[in-house]
């Protein structure tokens, strides 16, 4: 009887671990996408500021 309960506990423990891992992976993927979106916006803003600065200095003649 003790052996069956021990295996049952291990089964529940492994299911809990797999659930936590999958939830962590989903959260990581979503936060990673959010981070890349923010970095892309910041990169575009910095590029636009650099172009505007160089236009004011006369480096670009459009």
C-alpha positions as CSV (number, residue, x, y, z in Angstrom):
1,X,0.0,0.0,0.0
2,X,2.8,2.4,0.9
3,X,4.5,1.7,-2.5
4,X,1.3,2.6,-4.4
5,X,0.8,5.9,-2.5
6,X,4.5,6.8,-3.2
7,X,4.0,6.2,-7.0
8,X,0.8,8.2,-6.9
9,X,2.6,11.1,-5.2
10,X,5.4,11.0,-7.8
11,X,2.7,11.0,-10.6
12,X,1.0,14.1,-9.1
13,X,4.3,15.7,-8.5
14,X,5.4,15.2,-12.1
15,X,2.1,16.5,-13.5
16,X,2.5,19.6,-11.3
17,X,6.0,20.1,-12.5
18,X,5.0,19.7,-16.2
19,X,2.1,22.2,-15.7
20,X,4.4,24.7,-14.1
21,X,7.0,24.3,-16.9
22,X,4.4,24.8,-19.6
23,X,2.9,27.8,-17.9
24,X,6.4,29.3,-17.5
25,X,7.1,28.7,-21.2
26,X,3.9,30.4,-22.3
27,X,4.6,33.4,-20.0
28,X,8.2,33.6,-21.3
29,X,7.1,33.5,-24.9
30,X,4.5,36.3,-24.3
31,X,6.9,38.5,-22.3
32,X,9.6,37.9,-24.9
33,X,7.3,39.1,-27.7
34,X,6.4,42.1,-25.7
35,X,10.1,42.9,-25.1
36,X,10.9,42.6,-28.8
37,X,8.0,44.9,-29.7
38,X,9.2,47.5,-27.2
39,X,12.8,47.2,-28.5
40,X,11.6,47.6,-32.1
41,X,9.7,50.8,-31.2
42,X,12.7,52.2,-29.4
43,X,15.0,51.3,-32.3
44,X,12.7,53.0,-34.8
45,X,12.4,56.1,-32.6
46,X,16.2,56.3,-32.3
47,X,16.7,55.9,-36.0
48,X,14.2,58.6,-36.7
49,X,15.8,61.0,-34.3
50,X,19.2,60.3,-35.8
51,X,17.9,61.0,-39.3
52,X,16.2,64.2,-38.2
53,X,19.4,65.3,-36.5
54,X,21.4,64.7,-39.6
55,X,18.9,66.4,-41.8
56,X,19.2,69.5,-39.6
57,X,22.9,69.4,-39.9
58,X,22.5,69.2,-43.7
59,X,23.9,65.7,-44.2
60,X,20.8,64.6,-46.0
61,X,19.4,66.5,-48.9
62,X,16.0,65.1,-49.7
